[in-house]
Structure formats: C-alpha cells, structure tokens
Amino acid sequence: MKTRFRITPLNFAAAFLLFLAVYIWLYGISIMGGHYPHALKSGLFAGIFLLFAMVVSFMDIMLRNFFRETKKLWIVELSFITLAIIIFLLVK
C-alpha cells in the first residue's frame, strides 16, 4: 500500500485555525462591548478556534476516505468551505 501526503483545502483551513488559536492565546483578543476579563476571553476564544481546527481536521480525514482521487477531493472540500462561508454570511 503506497501512501502519499496530499495537500487539501481543509489542511490549509486547519493550519489557519491553529495559527489563529495560538495567536489569540499569546496576544489576546479584544471585543467591543464585552466586559469579560482579558485572560478569560483569550483562553476561551483560543479554545473555540482549537476546537474548530480539530473538527476541520476530522472532516478532512473523513472526506479522504470517501474520495480517493485528489481532484474530486479538492472539489468537494472547496464546495464544503464555500457552503460554510455562505451559511456564515447568511446567519450574520
């Protein structure tokens, strides 16, 4: 069985979310209108982004098992990311 490393869009998304979690944990976050202590906010939001990164990584592993061809995998994952962004913008 030959295994090779395949770069996918959800890999980039998970890496970005991990970077964001570490950045928020180190430098903090400021939200207008919030009255929470600085340490509580940055730890809470860093944990949320870490959880998002874990969910995205799990989705990547699941989709890799369903779609063996890299081209189909890229199409499905880009469609998933686009759908998530559209839903986020509609809810916002």
Secondary structure as the mmCIF struct_conf table of DSSP 4:
data_model
#
loop_
_struct_conf.conf_type_id
_struct_conf.id
_struct_conf.beg_label_comp_id
_struct_conf.beg_label_asym_id
_struct_conf.beg_label_seq_id
_struct_conf.end_label_comp_id
_struct_conf.end_label_asym_id
_struct_conf.end_label_seq_id
HELX_RH_AL_P HELX_RH_AL_P1 PRO A 9 TYR A 27
TURN_TY1_P TURN_TY1_P1 MET A 32 GLY A 33
BEND BEND1 TYR A 36 TYR A 36
HELX_RH_AL_P HELX_RH_AL_P2 HIS A 38 PHE A 66
BEND BEND2 GLU A 69 GLU A 69
HELX_RH_AL_P HELX_RH_AL_P3 THR A 70 VAL A 91
#
